[in-house]
Amino acid sequence: MTNPHLATPSGKHRARALGIPFDGQPGANNAITDVPGVEVGYATLIRGDGPLVVGKGPVRTGVTAILPRGHGGLGEPCFAGTFSLNGNGELTGTIWIEEAGRLGTPITITNTHSCGIARDATIAWQVRKDARYVDPFALPVAGETYDGWLNDINGFHVKEDHVFQALDAAQGGPIEEGSVGGGTGMIAYEFKGGSGTASRVVAYEGRRFTVGAFVQANFGVRDQLVIAGVPVGRHLPEGSFRARESGSIIAVIATDAPLLPHQLKRLARRIGLGVGRSGAVSGNSSGDIFLAFSTANLGAAGARLGLPAATFIPEDQIDSLFTAVIRATDEAILNAMVANQTMIGRDGHTVLALPHDRVRELLAKYGR
């Protein structure tokens, strides 16, 4: 059986397989799905080669779906919080989360010009499953990052059925990473980027809670890249093609620790520190938008009558959760890059995969 800490279900290396040192204890699969109930699914679209013909391809895109309480918990809201480190991007539904502190829908992530259909199709999917799961005014969460360097983004290749496919495919356990789902056409530090995940286990009052991160990594320039404190990007200039930072990151944190909405907003802010560990500066054109939710306090966020009760970890005791967010986010980004391969997209645009052997050599050179 493949060790899920070292390889994805398809056998692609994860960051730990390269000997990259990480602090903290990961969960069983080192994934957001280590949080009980959380499920992730993908629809991946790869077809065509050669010159761009709008509407025909080449196609390098897809959809990621995250179900906070899985298929069995549709319609049961979670407490949630959001934060925008730099707002040149989109994560729909966040205005209501900011107002009400609750997340009541699946989360989808795709390319910039398919964000709308991902949002709308999520409502249609919920209605198809059971209209009782849908609020009278549904406000789904759909995020985007730009994949137009590799993908025929103006061809609108993501259709409603692809969103349904990702939502239907959502499951727990170990999940695939790299060029899959919404991350298919993404670029990180001018290497092939995409979908990545990681988790950390935190102890409090004799109990163990899990913090899981999921990222769609599409940001940074080469010389910014830092791995375990080593300025890797400065030593790997081959294949770089950008003069300035361009791109975005959508990041989602899930936890089963009991937290209130304002505390989850505090967790969402710490995602930015995790992103910064690999060197990013959150440039002007970057859409760095984050969401955190808790699966604890079942029934409290959706209560409409009475005086519902909710438990929470005191403010003075949540530093360990902050640390877990930062560590899991950093590792999720590196997993998105390591579990990948070189991709050729529209007009022959080529994005190289992070070279595993060179990374090992540089870590050894710097004593890491």
NUGU-967342 format. One line per field, with one value per residue (C-alpha): residue number from 1; residue in one letter; x, y, z. Coordinates in steps of 0.001 Angstrom, whole numbers. Each point is the difference from the previous one (the first is absolute). Layout:
BEGIN
i (NUM; ...);
aa (A; ...);
x (X; ...);
y (Y; ...);
z (Z; ...);
This chain:
BEGIN
i (1; 2; 3; 4; 5; 6; 7; 8; 9; 10; 11; 12; 13; 14; 15; 16; 17; 18; 19; 20; 21; 22; 23; 24; 25; 26; 27; 28; 29; 30; 31; 32; 33; 34; 35; 36; 37; 38; 39; 40; 41; 42; 43; 44; 45; 46; 47; 48; 49; 50; 51; 52; 53; 54; 55; 56; 57; 58; 59; 60; 61; 62; 63; 64; 65; 66; 67; 68; 69; 70; 71; 72; 73; 74; 75; 76; 77; 78; 79; 80; 81; 82; 83; 84; 85; 86; 87; 88; 89; 90; 91; 92; 93; 94; 95; 96; 97; 98; 99; 100; 101; 102; 103; 104; 105; 106; 107; 108; 109; 110; 111; 112; 113; 114; 115; 116; 117; 118; 119; 120; 121; 122; 123; 124; 125; 126; 127; 128; 129; 130; 131; 132; 133; 134; 135; 136; 137; 138; 139; 140; 141; 142; 143; 144; 145; 146; 147; 148; 149; 150; 151; 152; 153; 154; 155; 156; 157; 158; 159; 160; 161; 162; 163; 164; 165; 166; 167; 168; 169; 170; 171; 172; 173; 174; 175; 176; 177; 178; 179; 180; 181; 182; 183; 184; 185; 186; 187; 188; 189; 190; 191; 192; 193; 194; 195; 196; 197; 198; 199; 200; 201; 202; 203; 204; 205; 206; 207; 208; 209; 210; 211; 212; 213; 214; 215; 216; 217; 218; 219; 220; 221; 222; 223; 224; 225; 226; 227; 228; 229; 230; 231; 232; 233; 234; 235; 236; 237; 238; 239; 240; 241; 242; 243; 244; 245; 246; 247; 248; 249; 250; 251; 252; 253; 254; 255; 256; 257; 258; 259; 260; 261; 262; 263; 264; 265; 266; 267; 268; 269; 270; 271; 272; 273; 274; 275; 276; 277; 278; 279; 280; 281; 282; 283; 284; 285; 286; 287; 288; 289; 290; 291; 292; 293; 294; 295; 296; 297; 298; 299; 300; 301; 302; 303; 304; 305; 306; 307; 308; 309; 310; 311; 312; 313; 314; 315; 316; 317; 318; 319; 320; 321; 322; 323; 324; 325; 326; 327; 328; 329; 330; 331; 332; 333; 334; 335; 336; 337; 338; 339; 340; 341; 342; 343; 344; 345; 346; 347; 348; 349; 350; 351; 352; 353; 354; 355; 356; 357; 358; 359; 360; 361; 362; 363; 364; 365; 366; 367; 368);
aa (M; T; N; P; H; L; A; T; P; S; G; K; H; R; A; R; A; L; G; I; P; F; D; G; Q; P; G; A; N; N; A; I; T; D; V; P; G; V; E; V; G; Y; A; T; L; I; R; G; D; G; P; L; V; V; G; K; G; P; V; R; T; G; V; T; A; I; L; P; R; G; H; G; G; L; G; E; P; C; F; A; G; T; F; S; L; N; G; N; G; E; L; T; G; T; I; W; I; E; E; A; G; R; L; G; T; P; I; T; I; T; N; T; H; S; C; G; I; A; R; D; A; T; I; A; W; Q; V; R; K; D; A; R; Y; V; D; P; F; A; L; P; V; A; G; E; T; Y; D; G; W; L; N; D; I; N; G; F; H; V; K; E; D; H; V; F; Q; A; L; D; A; A; Q; G; G; P; I; E; E; G; S; V; G; G; G; T; G; M; I; A; Y; E; F; K; G; G; S; G; T; A; S; R; V; V; A; Y; E; G; R; R; F; T; V; G; A; F; V; Q; A; N; F; G; V; R; D; Q; L; V; I; A; G; V; P; V; G; R; H; L; P; E; G; S; F; R; A; R; E; S; G; S; I; I; A; V; I; A; T; D; A; P; L; L; P; H; Q; L; K; R; L; A; R; R; I; G; L; G; V; G; R; S; G; A; V; S; G; N; S; S; G; D; I; F; L; A; F; S; T; A; N; L; G; A; A; G; A; R; L; G; L; P; A; A; T; F; I; P; E; D; Q; I; D; S; L; F; T; A; V; I; R; A; T; D; E; A; I; L; N; A; M; V; A; N; Q; T; M; I; G; R; D; G; H; T; V; L; A; L; P; H; D; R; V; R; E; L; L; A; K; Y; G; R);
x (0; 1273; 920; -2396; 2537; 2472; -2152; -3418; -2486; 1368; 3571; 1260; 2604; -1068; 2335; 1046; 1285; 2684; 1205; -1398; -184; -3304; -942; -3097; -1934; -2071; -3263; -439; 1; 1656; -3032; -2999; -2064; 1600; -2632; -2899; -2764; 1895; -35; 1795; -736; 1388; -916; 3126; -73; 3144; -252; 1555; 3399; 1429; -1145; -2876; -3348; -2546; -2798; 1964; 3068; 2503; -1794; 1816; -2556; -2515; -2051; 739; -2819; 269; -2962; 462; -2197; 119; -2938; -1686; 22; -1355; -2088; 1569; 1949; 3386; 1381; 2476; 2198; 1794; 2936; 1355; 3757; -193; -3306; 749; -2130; -3339; -1489; -3763; -2244; 2550; -2013; -2683; 2615; 1469; -3454; -1417; 3094; -1378; 708; -2951; 1087; 2737; 3102; 1129; 3253; 667; 1468; -824; -2470; -1867; -619; -3555; -1054; 1590; -2063; -3265; 503; 539; -3540; -1352; 1868; -1401; -3527; 466; 1147; -2787; -1543; -269; 3786; -240; -718; -2662; 2876; 2970; 3436; 2539; 3728; 1914; 3632; 2271; 3571; 1157; 1198; 68; 3732; -605; -3755; -2529; -1625; -2310; -1296; -2159; 690; -1196; -3672; -2676; 581; 3661; -1024; -2470; 2789; 2335; -2737; -1154; 3605; 729; 1291; 2124; 3359; 3166; -563; 1863; 2173; 1736; -1608; -3468; -3366; 55; 3785; 541; 1317; 1603; 3557; 1886; 3335; 227; -38; -3073; -2410; -3547; -1860; 1683; -958; 1458; -1104; 1169; -1213; -338; -565; -2179; -1451; 692; -1631; 1526; -1257; 986; 748; -50; 1048; -878; 1518; -339; 3512; 530; 2355; 3575; 3128; 2969; 2547; -2471; -285; 1232; -215; 822; 1871; 2102; -180; -664; -1421; 3210; 1873; -2560; -438; -605; -3366; -993; -2104; -1440; 1458; -2349; -2309; -3283; -2643; -2044; -689; -3281; 479; -2516; 545; -2218; 92; -2027; 1140; -2972; 428; -2280; -161; 2303; 2566; -222; 650; 3142; 1027; -682; 2358; 2819; -226; 1904; 2926; 21; 34; 2844; 2176; 708; 963; -3102; -616; -3700; 528; -2382; -1480; -395; -3331; 915; -3338; -472; -2810; -33; -2842; -655; -2020; -523; -3152; -2306; -3409; 1044; 735; -3253; -2295; -2990; -1835; 742; 3338; 2486; 3219; 3502; 3333; 3304; 3663; 930; 1909; 3043; 295; -170; 3644; 554; -2770; 1610; 3267; -1761; -1592; 3360; 1795; -2756; -374; 3729; 125; -3155; 1590; 3158; -2073; -1804; 3383; 1739; -2919; 149; 1486; 1057; -2983; -181; -3117; -1345; 2402; 2703; 277; 2039; 90; 2639; -571; 2015; 3159; 29; 3684; 1127; -2146; 1553; 3482; -722; -1503; 3132; 2274; -1662; -62; -3745);
y (0; 3480; 2185; 2959; 2327; -734; -542; 826; -2787; -98; -336; 3545; 1188; 2365; 2514; -2325; -2530; 2548; 207; 3480; 453; 1123; 801; -1309; -3269; -660; -1906; -3509; 1139; 3410; 1486; 2229; -3196; -969; 2289; -2428; 474; 2188; -1336; 1152; -763; 1016; 358; 331; 1182; -537; -219; 1424; 1447; 2742; 3557; 1531; -121; 1657; -2407; -3042; -23; -1108; -703; -191; 687; -1571; 255; -834; -597; -7; -1213; 1280; -2711; -2463; -1317; -1065; 3501; 2074; 2899; 57; 3283; 446; 2988; 1721; 3042; 1558; 2294; 1694; 581; 1603; 299; -329; -3137; -1510; -2232; 304; -162; 1549; 3156; -2097; -2031; 3269; 1119; -3205; -2070; -3126; -2143; -2032; -1265; -2014; 1886; -121; 1300; 394; 2436; 3711; -49; -3060; 1241; 1010; -3336; -1781; 2139; -456; -3718; -534; 1226; -2207; -3007; 589; 349; -3201; -1795; 1360; 3460; -21; 504; 3364; 3306; 2175; 2307; -2311; 1635; -2692; 426; -192; 1055; 565; 425; 786; -2793; 1887; -512; -3700; -222; 1349; 1934; 1960; -3257; -592; -3732; -552; -939; -724; -3741; 424; 1758; -2820; -2517; 1610; 238; -3588; -1269; 1597; -2519; -280; -1687; 712; 2345; 778; 3112; 1992; 591; -1178; 1704; 3772; -154; -1626; 3064; 1836; 1242; 575; 1830; -577; -3760; -2125; 650; -1036; -1852; -845; -1002; -767; -283; 322; -1517; 2239; -1066; 1935; -1024; -3676; 37; -45; 2308; 147; 3037; -698; 2287; -72; 2414; 838; 1385; 2367; 2753; 1206; 470; -2309; 1890; 304; -3744; -1137; -3608; -779; 3296; -737; 2559; -2740; 2260; 2026; -3189; -1236; 2699; -2428; 396; 3198; 2301; 2815; 3388; 688; -1836; -1047; -2387; -892; -2547; -1200; -1799; -1817; -1055; -2620; -1043; -2032; 2231; 1898; 3621; 2993; 2036; 2770; -2625; -1638; 3380; 151; -3419; 1204; 2939; -2381; -1693; 3001; -780; -3544; 1302; 2355; -2853; -1072; 3553; 1654; 3715; 128; 2361; 2598; -2297; -2979; -1251; -1528; -838; -2363; -1856; -1967; -2105; -2288; -3199; 108; 1294; -2009; 1694; 3306; 1943; -1078; 567; 2252; -86; -216; 582; -2359; -753; -77; -888; 1630; -3; 3135; 2713; -452; -3633; 175; 736; -3677; 191; 3064; -1929; -2974; 2219; 1506; -3344; -1809; 2834; 68; -3754; -18; 2505; -2092; -3159; 1696; 614; -3282; -2232; 1342; -289; 2320; 1231; 1383; 2047; 2505; 1352; -2335; 1777; -2285; 10; -2238; -2243; 671; -2132; -2471; -931; 3628; 782; -2910; 1232; 3556; -1120; -2077; 2894; 2257; -2649; -500);
z (0; -882; 2977; -409; 1598; -2799; -3083; -1420; -821; -3578; 1278; -563; 2511; 2743; 1629; 2831; -2530; -951; 3584; 524; 3792; 1469; 3581; 1723; -94; -3139; 23; -1398; -3646; 442; -1739; 628; -31; 3316; 1519; 538; -2544; -2456; -3576; -3166; -3657; -3389; -3642; -2167; -3639; -2104; -3783; -3143; -856; -2165; -789; 1899; -1772; 2261; 756; -1150; 2219; 1043; 3275; 3338; 2716; 2380; 3177; 3641; 2473; 3798; 2048; 3580; 1543; -2877; -1968; 3206; 1483; -2879; 1217; 3470; 311; 1659; 1842; -2352; -528; -2975; -694; -3125; 50; -3462; -1782; -3724; -197; 892; 2671; -241; 3033; 2338; 646; 1694; 1868; 1257; 1083; 1470; 808; -1651; -3047; -1276; -3421; -1672; -1129; -3627; -1515; -3725; -2531; -19; -2894; 1296; 3540; -829; -1408; 2964; 2349; -1895; -612; 3726; 643; -2788; 1417; 3466; -1375; -1966; 3158; 2202; -149; 3790; 113; -1785; 1720; -1673; -946; -542; 55; -922; 469; -3299; -408; -2972; -1131; -3548; -2300; -3303; -641; -584; -567; -2501; 2804; -2319; -1463; 3106; -18; 3567; -200; 2562; -348; 977; 3209; 686; -672; 2547; 2624; -572; 171; 3383; 2523; 3103; 468; -2006; -2948; -3196; -381; -2704; -3405; 958; 355; 71; 372; -3400; -1826; 2918; 527; 3282; 163; -3789; 567; -591; 2836; 751; 2754; 3288; 3512; 3447; 3630; 3586; 3268; 3057; 3622; 2437; 3364; -618; -3453; -3464; -2728; -3663; -2155; -3751; -2837; -3694; -2524; -3664; -475; -2932; 1159; 425; -2118; -75; 2077; 2886; 571; 3409; 1207; 3638; 194; -3107; -2859; -2537; -2694; -360; -878; -2549; -2658; -2864; -1671; 1783; -2166; 2115; 810; 2914; 2337; -1542; 1261; 3043; 2713; 1414; 3314; 2186; 3611; 1628; 3638; 2451; 2857; 1463; -1024; -448; -3232; 1198; 1015; -3422; -1582; 2120; -1367; -3551; 537; 970; -3402; -1335; 2299; -1380; -3567; 879; 1279; -3591; -923; -1471; 535; -1019; -2905; -1357; -2660; 2314; 1309; 3361; 1614; 2917; 1776; 3254; 1360; 2964; -105; 3777; 1686; -2240; -192; 1544; -3200; -1616; 2962; -688; 3348; 3680; 1674; -1649; 1861; -1458; 1567; -904; 898; 1982; -1837; 2224; -1083; -3797; -842; -761; -2599; -1564; -226; -1569; -2662; -955; -168; -1905; -2526; -739; -515; -2136; -2402; -308; -492; -2891; -1649; 828; -1059; -3522; -3443; -2803; -2004; -3550; -651; -2496; -2640; 1247; 3349; 2231; 3795; 1545; 2974; 3142; -474; 2877; -162; -60; 3011; 1903; -927; 1128; 3302; 653; -1012; 2551; 2694; -95);
